[in-house]
Amino acid sequence: MIEKAYELVQKRRVEQVSEGVYNVVGDHGTYIVAQKIDGALSCTCPGFIRRGRCSHSLAVLLIHKPALLKSIERQIKSLESKRSRRGRT
């Protein structure tokens, strides 16, 4: 889920449409992520409705937390580097 959220941010698939409301273009449709008064996020996708979390809401969170986005970026690049080294052996 984290890698997918990171990809949504990198591909600029998150668009703020009003204060605290975002359209996020996912693989299976466009979903609305809204930030409540207490800061909690909700999403209209089936995954969020079932589990209370999803890559769309995480992508919005990453936009608001640049330090977290950078940390995830470093981790993903490190994993990709390890994967590519394994593929060469």
C-alpha positions in Angstrom: 0.0 0.0 0.0 2.9 2.4 0.8 4.5 1.9 -2.6 1.2 2.4 -4.4 0.6 5.7 -2.4 4.1 6.9 -3.3 3.4 6.1 -6.9 0.2 8.1 -6.9 2.0 11.1 -5.5 4.9 10.7 -8.0 2.6 10.4 -11.0 0.7 13.5 -9.8 -2.6 11.6 -9.5 -3.7 13.6 -6.5 -5.5 16.9 -7.1 -6.8 19.2 -4.4 -10.3 20.3 -5.4 -11.2 22.4 -2.3 -10.0 22.9 1.2 -9.4 19.4 2.6 -10.9 17.6 -0.4 -8.9 15.7 -3.0 -9.6 13.7 -6.2 -7.2 10.8 -6.4 -7.1 8.9 -9.7 -6.5 5.2 -8.8 -6.2 2.2 -11.0 -9.9 1.4 -10.8 -11.4 4.9 -10.7 -11.3 8.3 -9.3 -12.0 8.6 -5.6 -12.6 11.5 -3.2 -10.4 11.8 -0.1 -11.7 14.2 2.5 -10.0 15.5 5.6 -12.2 15.8 8.6 -12.1 18.7 11.1 -10.0 16.4 13.5 -7.5 15.7 10.7 -8.7 12.2 10.0 -8.9 11.2 6.3 -11.7 9.2 4.6 -11.9 7.9 1.1 -14.8 6.8 -1.1 -13.0 3.7 -2.4 -14.2 0.2 -1.5 -10.9 -0.6 0.3 -11.3 2.3 2.7 -14.9 1.5 3.3 -13.9 -2.2 4.2 -10.6 -1.7 6.0 -10.5 2.0 7.0 -7.3 2.6 5.1 -6.2 2.8 1.5 -3.4 4.0 -0.8 -5.5 7.0 -1.9 -5.8 8.4 1.7 -2.1 7.6 2.3 -1.1 9.5 -0.8 -2.9 12.6 0.5 -1.2 12.2 3.9 2.2 12.0 2.1 1.5 15.3 0.4 1.0 16.9 3.8 4.0 15.3 5.4 7.1 16.0 3.2 9.5 14.4 5.7 7.5 11.2 5.6 7.4 11.3 1.8 11.2 11.6 1.7 11.7 8.8 4.1 9.5 6.5 2.1 11.2 7.5 -1.1 14.6 6.5 0.4 13.2 3.2 1.5 11.6 2.4 -1.8 14.8 3.3 -3.7 16.8 1.1 -1.3 14.4 -1.8 -1.9 14.6 -1.3 -5.7 18.4 -1.3 -5.5 18.4 -4.6 -3.5 16.0 -6.2 -6.0 18.0 -5.2 -9.0 21.2 -6.6 -7.4 19.5 -9.9 -6.7 18.4 -10.1 -10.3 22.1 -9.8 -11.5 23.3 -12.8 -9.4 
